Amino acid sequence: MPLPLCVRVDADDANSAQSLANDGWRQIEVLETWRQSRRRAWRVMKNYPVRAADKGDIPWIAELAASSFTHDRMHRDTTVPRDLADAAKRAWVEQTELPIWVPENGDLAFLILRRGIIDLLCVHKDQRWQGIGGKLIKAVMGKLLPHGLLQAGTQDTNTAAQRLYASLGMAVVRRQTSWHKP
């Protein structure tokens, strides 16, 4: 089964939403874009060192990605089999050309960051709610973009990510609906 086609429109664009629905598209999610309103100084976190993942890390990172996501559009689409949605996340990690950052202390987490935009952030389910995601973001930003603006996208159902981004001084600046068609 191939993955469905996807299109996004502004959440307040009722005309486009109606046109998509009339053409057989199904609304899957609401995606929020979070951004800082002003630059902040990101300090290098000496007590939480991070490193770029190497080829030996990719298998565990890919499996963590495949097993951790539930809020993304592929997992929310009831017509997409779970194993196919998992495979899409695994492939995202395996095929990215962006650096993947991991904690040096062995925490099971990773961050893919593209010019201050969080592309993918994941913490193992057994290590969530310990501040690892926030420390990882701060450490990587301190290393790469000490005076950069941070931006991220998450689904409106992902309250853990929303709390994390709010704690980093971010706010929702855009809402889009994601639509699928087989």
Buried (B, 14 or more C-beta within 10 A) or exposed (E): EEBBEBEBBEBEEEEBBEEBEEEEBBBBBBBBBBBBEEEBEBEEBEEBEBBEBEEEBBEBBBBBBBBBBEBBBBBBBEEBEEEBBBBBBBEBBBEBEEBBBBBEEEBBBBBBBEEBBBBBBBBBEEBBEEBBBBBBBBBBBBBBBEEBBBBBBBBBEBEEBBEBBEEBEBEBEEEBBBBBEE
